[in-house]
Amino acid sequence: MQTQFRVLVKIGDQVKSFNVEKNSFTVGRSKNADLQIPYDYLSNLHFRFDEIGNNRFVITDLGSTNGTCLKNN
């Protein structure tokens, strides 16, 4: 069963919202990314998000130049 996720990306004071309907997806600038976000600070394939079950998730940096940071609100 696919889950719908809302991905929030904050750049400065702006927050952009993206909806994704996959259990596993990549994020980056590239057209090959499942979620393409055309921001210069993102690598072509920046990170991968995987749902591993029981409300558990893994985010893997894909060798990005700027790294991947998470903030839990």
C-alpha positions in Angstrom: 0.0 0.0 0.0 1.4 3.4 -1.0 1.5 6.2 1.5 1.0 9.8 0.8 3.7 12.1 2.2 3.9 15.9 2.3 7.5 17.1 2.0 8.2 20.6 3.2 11.3 22.4 1.9 12.5 25.6 3.7 14.8 28.0 2.0 15.3 31.2 3.9 11.9 32.3 5.0 10.0 30.5 2.2 8.5 27.0 2.8 7.4 25.0 -0.2 5.1 21.9 0.1 5.2 18.9 -2.2 3.0 15.8 -2.2 4.5 12.4 -2.9 2.6 9.1 -3.2 5.4 6.5 -3.0 6.9 4.5 -0.1 10.4 5.2 -1.4 11.5 8.2 -3.4 14.5 10.3 -4.4 14.8 14.1 -4.1 17.1 16.3 -6.1 17.4 18.8 -9.0 17.7 16.0 -11.7 14.8 15.0 -13.9 15.7 11.5 -12.7 14.7 12.4 -9.2 11.2 11.2 -8.2 10.7 14.6 -6.5 12.4 17.2 -8.6 13.1 20.5 -6.8 15.0 23.1 -8.9 17.1 24.7 -6.1 20.8 25.3 -6.5 21.7 24.0 -3.0 20.3 20.5 -3.9 22.5 18.0 -5.7 21.1 16.2 -8.8 20.1 13.3 -6.6 20.4 14.6 -3.0 18.7 12.0 -0.8 16.4 9.0 -0.7 13.4 8.6 1.6 12.3 5.0 2.4 9.4 3.9 4.6 10.5 0.7 6.3 7.3 -0.2 8.1 5.7 0.3 11.5 5.8 4.1 11.0 9.6 4.0 10.6 11.5 5.8 8.0 15.1 6.1 6.7 16.5 9.1 4.9 19.8 8.4 3.1 22.1 11.1 1.7 23.1 10.1 -1.8 26.6 11.8 -1.7 25.2 15.3 -1.9 27.7 18.3 -1.8 25.8 20.1 1.0 24.7 17.2 3.1 21.2 16.4 4.4 19.9 17.8 7.7 16.6 17.0 9.5 14.7 19.0 12.0 12.0 17.4 14.2 9.3 19.9 15.1 
